[in-house]
């Protein structure tokens, strides 16, 4: 039986400090109620919610891991790298993430302009109330605005029609490089993990290039069990982890109670024969 079976783990979720809908305290309560024993908060390019999350996790007897999810531009694709076990007070990490958030603000205003051109007036102002952190207005916040206004039935439709890569309101941007993201995480004492690799539209050649470069830079693992993967992809990326000798992580990628396929703590045990990234935190 795997370590996950003995210790329910969720090492990827988001709070109102990025694009989630619950506070860190509310996430801690939900994780505990769902049986999670080892939990990480991994907001996008932001660590301000970690102290609150840690305090509430400890109050409920959960082991907490400080995390972050960094947006990366690699070979023309957006890839996400999760950092686990970081020191959120590391000055280099904090300065780098702040610079990332400044870029996000400019992109958000450009998305609002594109949606306005498509006939959705005041889209930027409409997205703002969904973002507790005005530095991190994201596509998800615009999607919630479109759903609230009745323009789309759900977030998935908003991305498929307007906000997804290459869609009419999509605004390309240059995030951190893979080298930078891994370096920031490692300098802050953390482990770098490729988030939900099944989400990226990469053929076998490019996937191999990504995994090999990531490993050469000091990245240690990939997410195998994630709310962004299907059951078939669990098996595929378990094989990838074995092939490259990656440690493996799991996380629901939970954003809110009515969003996504998996609730906090709702993932199955790890497949056999894999090395969990969290073994040193047990």
C-alpha positions in Angstrom: 0.0 0.0 0.0 1.3 3.4 -0.9 2.3 6.3 1.5 -0.7 8.2 0.1 -3.1 5.5 1.4 -1.7 5.9 4.9 -1.6 9.7 4.8 -4.1 11.6 2.7 -2.1 14.3 0.9 -3.1 17.4 -1.1 -0.1 19.5 -2.2 -1.7 21.8 -4.8 -4.6 24.3 -4.2 -5.4 28.0 -4.5 -6.8 30.6 -2.1 -8.2 34.1 -2.6 -4.6 35.3 -2.6 -4.5 34.2 -6.2 -7.4 32.7 -8.1 -9.2 30.6 -5.6 -12.5 31.5 -3.9 -11.8 30.5 -0.3 -9.5 32.1 2.3 -6.5 30.0 3.6 -8.5 29.5 6.8 -11.5 28.1 4.9 -9.2 25.9 2.8 -7.6 24.5 6.0 -11.0 23.8 7.4 -12.2 22.0 4.2 -8.9 20.0 3.9 -9.2 18.9 7.5 -12.9 18.0 7.1 -12.0 15.9 4.0 -9.3 13.9 5.9 -6.2 15.6 4.6 -3.2 15.1 6.9 -0.5 16.7 4.8 -1.4 19.9 3.0 0.2 22.7 0.9 -1.2 26.0 -0.4 0.3 26.9 -3.8 -1.1 30.2 -4.9 0.0 31.6 -8.3 3.2 33.7 -8.0 2.2 34.7 -4.5 3.2 33.6 -0.9 1.2 36.0 1.2 -1.4 33.5 2.3 1.0 30.9 3.6 1.3 32.2 7.2 -2.4 32.2 7.7 -2.7 28.7 6.0 0.1 27.3 8.2 -1.5 28.6 11.5 -4.9 27.2 10.7 -3.4 23.9 9.5 -1.5 23.5 12.7 -4.6 24.3 14.8 -6.3 21.4 13.1 -3.4 19.0 13.5 -2.4 18.9 9.8 1.2 19.0 8.6 1.6 22.0 6.4 4.1 22.6 3.5 4.8 26.1 2.2 4.2 26.2 -1.5 3.8 28.4 -4.6 2.9 27.8 -8.3 5.1 29.8 -10.8 4.1 30.5 -14.3 6.7 29.6 -16.9 7.1 30.3 -20.6 8.9 27.3 -22.3 9.2 26.8 -26.0 6.2 29.0 -26.6 4.0 27.2 -24.1 2.8 28.2 -20.6 4.0 25.6 -18.1 3.4 25.7 -14.3 6.1 24.7 -11.8 5.1 24.1 -8.2 7.6 24.8 -5.5 7.1 22.8 -2.3 8.9 23.2 1.0 10.0 26.8 0.2 11.0 29.5 2.6 8.3 32.1 1.9 10.5 34.8 3.5 13.4 34.3 1.1 14.1 37.8 -0.3 15.1 36.6 -3.8 11.9 34.6 -4.2 9.7 37.4 -2.9 11.3 40.0 -5.2 11.0 37.7 -8.2 7.3 36.9 -7.6 6.5 40.5 -7.1 8.0 41.2 -10.6 5.8 38.4 -12.0 2.7 40.0 -10.5 3.4 43.3 -12.1 3.4 41.6 -15.4 0.1 39.9 -14.6 -1.5 43.3 -14.0 -0.6 44.6 -17.5 -1.9 41.3 -19.0 -5.2 41.6 -17.1 -5.9 45.0 -18.5 -5.2 43.8 -22.0 -7.6 40.9 -21.5 -10.2 43.3 -20.4 -9.7 45.4 -23.5 -10.0 42.4 -25.7 -13.2 41.3 -24.0 -14.6 44.9 -24.4 -13.8 44.7 -28.1 -15.9 41.5 -28.2 -18.9 43.3 -26.7 -18.3 42.5 -23.0 -18.2 46.0 -21.6 -16.3 46.8 -18.3 -14.8 43.3 -18.2 -11.8 44.4 -16.2 -13.9 46.2 -13.6 -16.2 43.2 -13.6 -13.4 40.7 -12.9 -11.9 42.8 -10.1 -14.4 41.8 -7.4 -13.6 38.2 -7.9 -9.9 38.9 -7.1 -9.0 39.5 -3.5 -5.5 40.4 -4.7 -5.7 43.1 -7.4 -2.1 42.2 -8.4 -3.4 38.8 -9.5 -6.4 39.3 -11.8 -6.3 36.2 -14.0 -8.2 34.6 -16.8 -10.1 32.6 -14.1 -11.4 35.9 -12.7 -12.6 37.0 -16.1 -14.2 33.6 -16.6 -16.1 34.0 -13.4 -17.3 37.4 -14.6 -18.5 36.0 -17.9 -20.4 33.2 -16.0 -21.9 35.7 -13.5 -23.2 37.9 -16.4 -24.8 34.9 -18.1 -22.5 35.0 -21.2 -21.1 31.5 -20.4 -22.6 28.5 -18.6 -19.4 27.7 -16.7 -15.7 28.4 -16.5 -14.9 25.7 -19.1 -17.1 27.4 -21.7 -15.5 30.8 -21.0 -12.0 29.3 -21.6 -13.1 27.3 -24.7 -14.8 30.3 -26.3 -12.8 33.3 -25.2 -10.0 32.9 -22.7 -8.1 29.8 -23.6 -4.8 29.8 -25.5 -5.3 31.2 -29.0 -8.9 32.3 -28.3 -10.2 35.8 -29.0 -9.5 37.3 -25.6 -6.2 35.4 -25.0 -3.3 37.7 -24.4 0.1 36.0 -24.7 2.8 37.0 -22.2 6.3 36.2 -21.2 6.4 34.5 -17.8 9.5 33.3 -16.0 11.9 31.0 -17.8 12.1 27.4 -16.7 15.7 28.1 -15.5 14.5 31.0 -13.4 11.5 29.2 -11.8 13.6 26.2 -10.7 16.4 28.5 -9.5 14.0 30.6 -7.4 12.5 27.5 -5.8 15.8 25.8 -5.1 17.4 29.0 -3.6 14.4 29.3 -1.3 15.0 25.7 -0.1 12.2 24.1 -2.0 11.6 21.2 -4.4 10.6 22.1 -8.0 7.7 20.0 -9.4 6.1 20.2 -12.9 2.4 20.8 -12.3 -0.3 18.7 -14.2 2.0 17.8 -17.1 -1.1 16.3 -19.0 -2.4 19.8 -19.6 0.3 20.9 -21.9 -0.1 20.4 -25.6 3.4 18.8 -26.2 4.3 15.9 -28.4 6.6 13.2 -27.3 9.7 15.0 -28.5 8.9 18.2 -26.7 7.8 16.4 -23.6 11.1 14.7 -23.4 12.9 18.0 -23.9 10.9 19.6 -21.1 11.4 16.7 -18.7 15.1 16.4 -19.5 15.8 20.1 -19.2 13.8 20.4 -16.0 15.8 17.5 -14.5 19.1 19.0 -15.6 18.2 22.3 -13.9 17.5 20.5 -10.6 13.8 19.8 -10.8 12.9 16.7 -8.8 9.4 15.6 -9.7 6.1 15.8 -11.5 2.4 15.7 -10.4 0.9 12.4 -11.3 -2.4 12.6 -9.4 -4.0 15.9 -10.0 -7.5 17.3 -10.6 -6.3 18.3 -14.0 -5.6 14.6 -15.1 -7.9 11.8 -16.1 -7.5 8.3 -14.7 -5.8 7.3 -17.9 -3.3 10.2 -17.4 -2.6 9.0 -13.9 -1.1 5.8 -15.4 0.7 7.7 -18.2 2.5 10.0 -15.9 3.2 7.3 -13.4 5.2 5.7 -16.2 6.9 9.0 -17.0 8.0 9.3 -13.3 9.4 5.8 -13.4 11.2 6.5 -16.7 12.9 9.7 -15.5 13.3 8.8 -11.9 11.1 11.6 -10.8 9.6 11.9 -7.3 5.9 12.3 -7.6 3.4 14.7 -6.1 -0.4 14.9 -6.0 -2.8 17.7 -5.5 -6.4 18.5 -6.4 -5.6 21.9 -7.9 -8.7 23.0 -6.0 -10.0 26.5 -6.7 -13.5 26.5 -5.3 -16.4 24.2 -4.2 -18.2 24.5 -7.6 -15.1 24.4 -9.8 -13.1 21.5 -11.0 -13.5 17.8 -10.9 -11.7 17.0 -7.6 -12.4 18.3 -4.1 -9.5 18.9 -1.6 -8.3 15.5 -0.5 -10.3 13.7 -3.2 -7.5 12.0 -5.0 -6.9 8.2 -5.0 -3.7 6.5 -3.5 -0.5 6.7 -5.6 0.1 3.9 -8.0 2.7 1.4 -6.7 6.4 1.8 -7.2 6.6 5.5 -7.1 8.6 7.7 -4.7 6.4 10.4 -3.1 7.9 13.9 -2.9 6.5 14.3 0.6 8.3 11.4 2.3 10.6 13.7 4.2 7.7 15.7 5.5 5.8 12.8 7.1 
